[in-house]
Amino acid sequence: MGKFSKKLQKLYDTAPKVDTAVLVSIIRQGQSEIETQEHLDELAFLTETLGAKTVYRFTQKMEKPDIKTFIGSGKLEEIQSYIEHFEVDMVIFDDDLSPSQMRNLENELKIKIYDRSLLILDIFLNRAQTAQAKTQVELARFQYLLPRLTRMWTHLERQRGGTSTRGGAGEKEIETDKRDIRNKISLLKEKLRDIEKQGLTQRKGRKGIVRVALVGYTNVGKSTLMNLITKTDILAENKLFATVDSTVRKVVLENVPFLLSDTVGFIRKLPTHLIESFKSTLDEIREADLLIHVVDISHPNFEDHIAVVTQTLQEIKAGDKPILLVFNKIDLVEQMPDEEGIMNMTELELEESNYLDFPSLSDAYEKKTGIKPVFMAASSGLHVEEFRHALVQEVKKAHKKIYPHYLENEVVDWEMKDLE
């Protein structure tokens, strides 16, 4: 028993330490406590995706953020006491911080500070696979950090706590680091230009065939749907931003060929300049003939997610594209029973039920947007044939726009070409 305990202790001692984090959000006027907690749930999911563990959440009601430290002095002292007592590794804010706010917070709290954009950038950095995506993320991160450099950021990985000295030596180091970062930014921009020239050449080779792009809020199942359609093995995890790189595959359904691309997911409060760092993803969306907007209908805030994606598409000048709306993950929600089923339910059961009426939802969206949605579950293949049929019909419409004198046998001819 003693040997077993020693083995366990050895494993415990050598196990990699998981960083701990506290989350901070302000509650603005008109924002409910429930809405704030939902936003913090998403921030906690982002934190987990980064590889850290959320240990506490702090909120404060404020009309507008404090210009110096984002939160009030009393709340700042409360956070400071907590992180010192529990030896927390980082503080993560659910909003973007100005350079001066980040500097002031690091000076006060003496640990690593993340705002929402920096958190997302670090997740992107961890998940990028291709040379283009890695270069884009590195460039965006350096551009974001340049005005936010402090003594603590400079050597944070080597020294935790407030051990850095104030004064001239520290200031000189920061200026040296800033110069190094500016040089790196110039090199990354040059590297990215070369990569983008290659990408432009590849995209020119795709002219003449319908291009379809998967879009949607992050973690709605786009990659799972991509795998289902293309029969490939693209990373699909229950994590935010599982896909960062843009992936393009040739697909032929019912003798109808098209190119399908999976793109990075959108998210609430994702600044446009961060989206712009993913030019390859944007080009796939902007140059697409059809967008498949995938929605996780099992998420309680799916309507808000639709609004975020719609707004983002407008911001990147892709809001006028034809859209096939797909309500995914229907196997995770309860459908409204028929009349007989409702009649057999008690009043309490009806009151506590959380059913979704798919026919009514479909009618409402078709009336509102002119788009008839498709309901399916990509992970289990439920209603996949209905989705494929709807997709083929939309691709045919797009093909006819490219080739007004479209003939069925013309599509078969296309299948014989190398379209990738």
C-alpha positions as CSV (number, residue, x, y, z in Angstrom):
1,M,0.0,0.0,0.0
2,G,2.9,2.3,0.9
3,K,4.6,1.7,-2.5
4,F,1.3,2.4,-4.3
5,S,0.9,5.7,-2.4
6,K,4.5,6.7,-3.4
7,K,3.7,5.9,-7.0
8,L,0.7,8.1,-6.9
9,Q,2.6,10.9,-5.3
10,K,5.3,10.6,-7.9
11,L,2.7,10.9,-10.7
12,Y,1.1,13.9,-8.9
13,D,4.5,15.6,-8.5
14,T,5.4,15.2,-12.2
15,A,2.0,16.0,-13.7
16,P,2.0,19.3,-15.6
17,K,0.5,22.2,-13.6
18,V,-2.7,23.6,-15.0
19,D,-2.8,27.4,-14.8
20,T,-5.7,28.8,-12.8
21,A,-7.7,31.9,-13.8
22,V,-10.3,34.2,-12.4
23,L,-12.8,35.8,-14.8
24,V,-13.9,39.5,-14.6
25,S,-16.9,41.1,-16.3
26,I,-18.8,44.3,-15.8
27,I,-22.6,44.4,-15.8
28,R,-23.8,47.4,-17.9
29,Q,-27.1,49.2,-17.7
30,G,-29.9,47.1,-19.1
31,Q,-27.9,43.9,-18.9
32,S,-29.3,41.2,-16.8
33,E,-27.4,39.0,-14.3
34,I,-28.4,35.9,-16.4
35,E,-27.0,37.4,-19.6
36,T,-23.8,38.3,-17.8
37,Q,-23.4,34.7,-16.5
38,E,-24.1,33.3,-20.0
39,H,-21.3,35.5,-21.3
40,L,-19.0,34.3,-18.5
41,D,-19.9,30.7,-19.3
42,E,-18.6,31.3,-22.8
43,L,-15.4,33.0,-21.4
44,A,-14.9,30.0,-19.2
45,F,-15.2,27.8,-22.2
46,L,-12.6,29.9,-24.0
47,T,-10.3,29.7,-20.9
48,E,-10.7,25.9,-20.9
49,T,-9.8,25.8,-24.6
50,L,-6.6,27.7,-23.8
51,G,-5.8,25.0,-21.3
52,A,-6.4,26.9,-18.0
53,K,-8.9,26.3,-15.2
54,T,-11.5,28.9,-14.1
55,V,-11.6,29.0,-10.3
56,Y,-13.8,32.1,-9.7
57,R,-15.8,34.8,-11.4
58,F,-16.0,38.5,-10.4
59,T,-18.7,40.9,-11.7
60,Q,-19.4,44.5,-11.0
61,K,-22.3,46.8,-12.0
62,M,-20.9,49.8,-13.8
63,E,-22.3,52.3,-16.3
64,K,-19.0,52.4,-18.1
65,P,-15.5,50.9,-17.4
66,D,-13.0,52.8,-15.2
67,I,-10.6,54.6,-17.5
68,K,-7.5,53.5,-15.5
69,T,-8.2,49.9,-14.3
70,F,-11.5,49.0,-16.1
71,I,-13.1,48.0,-12.7
72,G,-13.6,50.0,-9.5
73,S,-10.9,50.3,-6.8
74,G,-12.9,48.3,-4.3
75,K,-13.5,45.4,-6.8
76,L,-9.8,45.5,-7.7
77,E,-8.8,45.1,-4.0
78,E,-11.2,42.2,-3.8
79,I,-9.6,40.5,-6.8
80,Q,-6.1,41.2,-5.5
81,S,-6.9,39.5,-2.1
82,Y,-8.4,36.5,-3.8
83,I,-5.5,35.9,-6.2
84,E,-2.9,36.4,-3.5
85,H,-4.7,33.9,-1.1
86,F,-5.3,31.2,-3.8
87,E,-2.1,31.9,-5.8
88,V,-4.0,32.4,-9.1
89,D,-2.0,32.5,-12.3
90,M,-4.0,34.9,-14.5
91,V,-6.9,37.3,-14.6
92,I,-9.1,37.2,-17.7
93,F,-11.5,40.1,-18.7
94,D,-14.5,39.6,-20.9
95,D,-13.8,42.8,-22.8
96,D,-10.9,44.4,-24.5
97,L,-8.5,46.5,-22.3
98,S,-6.7,49.6,-23.5
99,P,-2.9,49.6,-23.3
100,S,-2.9,51.8,-20.2
101,Q,-5.6,49.7,-18.5
102,M,-3.5,46.5,-19.1
103,R,-0.4,48.2,-17.8
104,N,-2.1,49.5,-14.7
105,L,-3.7,46.1,-13.9
106,E,-0.4,44.3,-14.3
107,N,1.3,46.8,-12.0
108,E,-1.5,46.3,-9.4
109,L,-2.1,42.6,-9.5
110,K,1.4,41.4,-10.4
111,I,0.2,38.5,-12.6
112,K,-0.6,37.8,-16.2
113,I,-3.6,39.8,-17.5
114,Y,-5.7,38.6,-20.5
115,D,-8.4,40.6,-22.2
116,R,-10.9,38.9,-24.6
117,S,-8.9,39.6,-27.8
118,L,-5.6,38.4,-26.4
119,L,-7.2,35.2,-25.1
120,I,-8.7,34.4,-28.5
121,L,-5.4,35.2,-30.2
122,D,-3.5,32.8,-28.0
123,I,-6.1,30.1,-28.7
124,F,-5.7,30.8,-32.5
125,L,-1.9,30.6,-32.0
126,N,-2.2,27.1,-30.4
127,R,-4.6,25.8,-33.0
128,A,-3.1,27.2,-36.2
129,Q,-1.6,24.4,-38.4
130,T,-0.7,25.8,-41.8
131,A,2.1,28.2,-42.5
132,Q,-0.3,30.9,-43.5
133,A,-2.5,30.6,-40.4
134,K,0.5,30.6,-38.1
135,T,2.0,33.6,-39.8
136,Q,-1.4,35.5,-39.7
137,V,-1.9,34.8,-36.0
138,E,1.7,35.7,-35.0
139,L,1.4,39.0,-36.9
140,A,-2.0,39.8,-35.3
141,R,-0.6,39.0,-31.9
142,F,2.5,41.1,-32.2
143,Q,0.5,44.0,-33.6
144,Y,-1.9,43.7,-30.6
145,L,0.8,43.4,-28.0
146,L,3.2,46.1,-29.3
147,P,1.4,49.1,-27.5
148,R,0.7,46.9,-24.5
149,L,4.2,45.9,-23.6
150,T,5.1,46.3,-19.9
151,R,8.0,45.0,-17.8
152,M,5.8,42.1,-16.7
153,W,4.9,41.1,-20.2
154,T,8.5,41.2,-21.2
155,H,9.8,38.4,-19.0
156,L,6.5,37.0,-17.6
157,E,7.3,33.4,-18.4
158,R,10.6,33.6,-16.4
159,Q,9.4,35.6,-13.4
160,R,6.0,35.5,-11.8
161,G,5.0,38.2,-9.3
162,G,6.2,41.8,-9.0
163,T,9.9,41.1,-9.0
164,S,10.7,43.3,-12.0
165,T,12.5,46.5,-11.1
166,R,11.2,49.9,-11.8
167,G,13.5,52.4,-13.5
168,G,15.8,53.0,-16.4
169,A,17.0,49.4,-17.0
170,G,13.4,48.1,-17.3
171,E,12.4,50.9,-19.7
172,K,15.4,50.2,-21.9
173,E,14.5,46.5,-22.1
174,I,11.0,47.4,-23.1
175,E,12.2,49.7,-25.9
176,T,14.6,47.0,-27.1
177,D,11.7,44.5,-27.1
178,K,9.5,47.0,-29.0
179,R,12.2,47.4,-31.6
180,D,12.5,43.6,-31.9
181,I,8.7,43.2,-32.3
182,R,8.6,45.9,-35.0
183,N,11.2,44.0,-36.9
184,K,9.3,40.7,-36.5
185,I,6.1,42.5,-37.7
186,S,7.9,43.6,-40.9
187,L,9.3,40.1,-41.6
188,L,5.9,38.5,-41.0
189,K,4.2,40.9,-43.3
190,E,6.7,40.1,-46.0
191,K,6.3,36.4,-45.4
192,L,2.5,36.7,-45.5
193,R,2.6,38.6,-48.9
194,D,4.6,35.6,-50.4
195,I,2.1,33.1,-49.0
196,E,-0.9,35.1,-50.2
197,K,0.5,35.2,-53.7
198,Q,0.5,31.4,-53.7
199,G,-3.0,31.4,-52.4
200,L,-4.2,33.8,-55.1
201,T,-2.7,31.5,-57.7
202,Q,-4.5,28.5,-56.2
203,R,-7.9,30.3,-56.1
204,K,-7.5,31.4,-59.7
205,G,-7.4,27.7,-60.6
206,R,-10.8,27.2,-59.0
207,K,-12.7,29.6,-61.3
208,G,-15.6,28.1,-63.1
209,I,-16.8,25.8,-60.4
210,V,-19.3,26.6,-57.6
211,R,-17.6,27.4,-54.3
212,V,-19.4,26.8,-51.0
213,A,-18.2,27.9,-47.6
214,L,-19.3,26.7,-44.2
215,V,-19.9,29.6,-41.7
216,G,-21.3,29.9,-38.3
217,Y,-20.7,30.6,-34.6
218,T,-17.8,28.7,-33.1
219,N,-18.4,25.1,-32.0
220,V,-21.7,24.6,-33.9
221,G,-20.5,21.5,-35.8
222,K,-19.1,22.9,-39.1
223,S,-16.1,20.5,-39.1
224,T,-18.3,17.5,-38.3
225,L,-20.6,18.5,-41.2
226,M,-17.6,18.9,-43.4
227,N,-16.4,15.4,-42.6
228,L,-19.9,14.0,-43.2
229,I,-20.1,15.6,-46.7
230,T,-16.5,15.0,-47.8
231,K,-15.9,11.7,-46.0
232,T,-12.6,13.1,-44.7
233,D,-11.1,13.3,-41.2
234,I,-10.9,17.0,-40.3
235,L,-10.4,17.9,-36.6
236,A,-13.8,18.2,-34.9
237,E,-13.7,18.8,-31.2
238,N,-16.2,20.1,-28.6
239,K,-14.0,23.2,-28.1
240,L,-14.2,26.7,-29.3
241,F,-12.1,27.4,-32.4
242,A,-11.3,23.8,-33.1
243,T,-10.9,24.9,-36.7
244,V,-8.6,27.9,-37.4
245,D,-7.2,27.0,-40.8
246,S,-9.3,27.1,-43.9
247,T,-9.8,23.7,-45.5
248,V,-11.0,23.2,-49.0
249,R,-12.3,19.9,-50.5
250,K,-13.8,18.8,-53.8
251,V,-17.3,17.3,-53.4
252,V,-19.6,15.6,-56.0
253,L,-23.2,15.1,-54.9
254,E,-25.8,13.7,-57.4
255,N,-23.2,14.4,-60.2
256,V,-23.0,18.0,-59.1
257,P,-19.5,19.1,-58.3
258,F,-18.5,22.0,-56.1
259,L,-15.7,23.1,-53.7
260,L,-16.5,23.1,-50.0
261,S,-14.4,25.1,-47.5
262,D,-14.5,25.0,-43.7
263,T,-13.7,28.3,-42.0
264,V,-12.9,29.7,-38.6
265,G,-16.0,30.2,-36.4
266,F,-17.2,33.6,-35.4
267,I,-17.9,34.6,-31.8
268,R,-19.4,37.4,-29.7
269,K,-17.2,40.4,-29.2
270,L,-14.7,39.3,-31.8
271,P,-13.2,42.5,-33.1
272,T,-13.1,42.9,-36.9
273,H,-9.4,43.5,-36.9
274,L,-8.9,40.0,-35.5
275,I,-11.1,38.5,-38.1
276,E,-9.2,40.4,-40.7
277,S,-6.0,38.6,-39.6
278,F,-7.5,35.5,-41.2
279,K,-7.4,36.7,-44.8
280,S,-7.5,33.2,-46.3
281,T,-10.7,32.4,-44.4
282,L,-12.2,35.7,-45.4
283,D,-11.3,35.1,-49.0
284,E,-13.1,31.7,-49.0
285,I,-16.2,33.4,-47.6
286,R,-16.1,36.5,-49.8
287,E,-15.5,34.6,-53.0
288,A,-18.0,31.8,-52.2
289,D,-21.1,31.4,-54.4
290,L,-23.1,29.9,-51.5
291,L,-22.7,30.0,-47.7
292,I,-23.9,27.2,-45.4
293,H,-24.8,28.9,-42.2
294,V,-24.6,26.2,-39.5
295,V,-26.5,26.9,-36.2
296,D,-26.3,24.8,-33.0
297,I,-30.0,24.7,-32.2
298,S,-29.3,23.0,-28.9
299,H,-27.6,26.1,-27.5
300,P,-29.9,28.3,-25.5
301,N,-28.6,31.4,-27.2
302,F,-28.7,30.1,-30.8
303,E,-30.7,33.1,-31.9
304,D,-28.1,35.5,-30.6
305,H,-25.4,33.4,-32.4
306,I,-27.3,33.8,-35.7
307,A,-27.4,37.6,-35.1
308,V,-23.6,37.6,-34.4
309,V,-22.8,35.7,-37.6
310,T,-25.2,37.8,-39.7
311,Q,-23.6,41.0,-38.4
312,T,-20.1,39.7,-39.0
313,L,-20.9,38.7,-42.5
314,Q,-22.1,42.2,-43.1
315,E,-18.9,43.7,-41.6
316,I,-16.7,41.6,-44.0
317,K,-18.9,42.5,-46.9
318,A,-20.3,39.0,-47.4
319,G,-23.9,39.7,-46.2
320,D,-25.5,39.5,-49.7
321,K,-24.4,35.9,-50.4
322,P,-27.1,33.2,-50.9
323,I,-27.4,31.2,-47.7
324,L,-28.5,27.7,-46.8
325,L,-29.5,27.8,-43.1
326,V,-28.8,24.6,-41.3
327,F,-30.1,24.0,-37.7
328,N,-27.6,21.4,-36.4
329,K,-27.6,19.1,-33.3
330,I,-31.4,18.5,-33.3
331,D,-30.7,15.3,-31.5
332,L,-29.8,17.3,-28.4
333,V,-33.2,19.1,-28.1
334,E,-36.7,17.9,-27.5
335,Q,-39.2,18.4,-30.3
336,M,-42.7,19.5,-29.7
337,P,-44.9,16.4,-29.5
338,D,-48.0,16.1,-31.7
339,E,-51.5,17.1,-30.4
340,E,-52.2,13.7,-28.9
341,G,-48.9,13.8,-27.0
342,I,-49.6,17.3,-25.7
343,M,-53.1,16.2,-24.5
344,N,-51.5,13.4,-22.5
345,M,-49.2,15.8,-20.7
346,T,-50.0,17.3,-17.3
347,E,-50.0,21.1,-16.8
348,L,-46.8,20.8,-14.8
349,E,-45.1,18.8,-17.5
350,L,-46.2,21.4,-20.1
351,E,-45.0,24.3,-17.9
352,E,-41.5,22.7,-17.3
353,S,-41.0,21.5,-20.8
354,N,-38.4,23.0,-23.1
355,Y,-39.7,21.8,-26.4
356,L,-38.8,23.4,-29.8
357,D,-41.5,23.6,-32.4
358,F,-39.5,22.9,-35.6
359,P,-42.3,23.5,-38.1
360,S,-43.1,26.9,-36.5
361,L,-39.5,27.8,-36.3
362,S,-39.0,26.9,-39.9
363,D,-42.0,29.0,-41.0
364,A,-40.8,32.0,-38.9
365,Y,-37.3,32.0,-40.4
366,E,-38.6,31.5,-43.9
367,K,-41.0,34.4,-43.5
368,K,-38.3,36.6,-41.9
369,T,-35.4,35.8,-44.3
370,G,-36.9,34.0,-47.3
371,I,-34.6,31.0,-46.4
372,K,-36.2,27.7,-45.6
373,P,-33.9,26.1,-43.0
374,V,-32.8,22.5,-42.8
375,F,-32.9,20.5,-39.6
376,M,-30.3,17.8,-39.0
377,A,-27.7,16.2,-36.7
378,A,-24.3,16.0,-38.4
379,S,-22.7,13.8,-35.7
380,S,-25.3,11.1,-36.0
381,G,-26.3,11.6,-39.7
382,L,-29.9,12.3,-38.8
383,H,-31.8,13.9,-41.7
384,V,-28.5,14.1,-43.7
385,E,-30.3,13.2,-46.9
386,E,-32.7,16.1,-46.6
387,F,-29.6,18.4,-46.1
388,R,-27.8,16.9,-49.1
389,H,-30.9,17.4,-51.3
390,A,-31.3,21.0,-50.2
391,L,-27.5,21.6,-50.8
392,V,-27.6,20.1,-54.3
393,Q,-30.5,22.4,-55.2
394,E,-28.7,25.5,-54.0
395,V,-25.5,24.5,-55.8
396,K,-27.4,23.9,-59.0
397,K,-28.8,27.5,-58.7
398,A,-25.3,28.8,-58.3
399,H,-24.0,26.8,-61.2
400,K,-26.7,28.2,-63.5
401,K,-25.5,31.7,-62.6
402,I,-22.0,30.8,-63.7
403,Y,-23.3,28.9,-66.8
404,P,-26.7,30.3,-67.9
405,H,-27.0,27.6,-70.6
406,Y,-26.5,24.9,-68.0
407,L,-27.0,21.2,-69.1
408,E,-27.0,18.1,-66.8
409,N,-24.2,16.4,-68.9
410,E,-22.1,19.5,-68.5
411,V,-21.9,18.8,-64.7
412,V,-20.8,15.2,-65.4
413,D,-17.9,16.6,-67.5
414,W,-16.8,18.8,-64.7
415,E,-16.4,15.7,-62.4
416,M,-13.6,14.5,-64.6
417,K,-11.4,17.6,-64.0
418,D,-9.0,18.2,-61.2
419,L,-10.8,20.9,-59.3
420,E,-8.6,21.2,-56.2
